[in-house]
């Protein structure tokens, strides 16, 4: 969904978004450079460096393939939503601190590999949720951002519920369980796919959008139940050592994403 010709207001909005994105990105780079002096190999943070540009590139592909006609045609509409997406991608790591996984303290200063993987998954999952709100036709820009907002709130709620049930963020930030980092990253990517699909489609009404979100987003509850059960089974305890990264981390993460892909195929193309 998106709006149509925006004129001078759109140009001003684009400039503001790019300026804000640039300031935030510069602040992140400066922060990472300072922490890099602690002696940890910079390449181990490579997923964090690559996630934002990869996510923005993925957003571009989705916009030019599935967004409204005005966006696919290029011009100010495409630039506006790309600029907003770029801003969103550099804000996600900082917002993850609200869920117990802090960019600076966990991923950078403490060189927590589980946190690095989790934040990478959060960036990609958050961008997928954002991109889903851009899919379909609409008559005004607020319709797009309304859909995006629903998907992002849904993603935040899903993470919060999983954490309340399983304390997975503690496993990542305190216990530094790399397998838990992979599981949480996979859950966030899969959730971004499901919830992004739930808000995709042509705009009809606010009520209709909310109904569609419930209609197409309910598989997120299934994913949440599976992830909660996985955390109960694999979470390390005093009597149980951390699970192997492959079978206890990467494999469950891949299964979560498989559930999301099956959901997308089963629900079919948006209307």
Secondary structure by P-SEA (a helix, b strand, c coil): cccccccaaaaaaaaaaaaaaaaaaaaaaaaaaaaacccccccccccccaaaaaaaaaaaaaaacccccccccccaaaaaaaaaaaaaaaacccccccccccccccccccccaaaaaaaaaaaaaaaaaaaaaaccccccaaaaaaaaaaaaaaaaaaaaaaaaaccccccccccccaaaaaaaaaaaaaaaaaaaaaaccccccaaaaaaaaaacccaaaaaaaaaaaaaaaccccccccccccccccaaaaaaaaaaaaaaaaaacccc
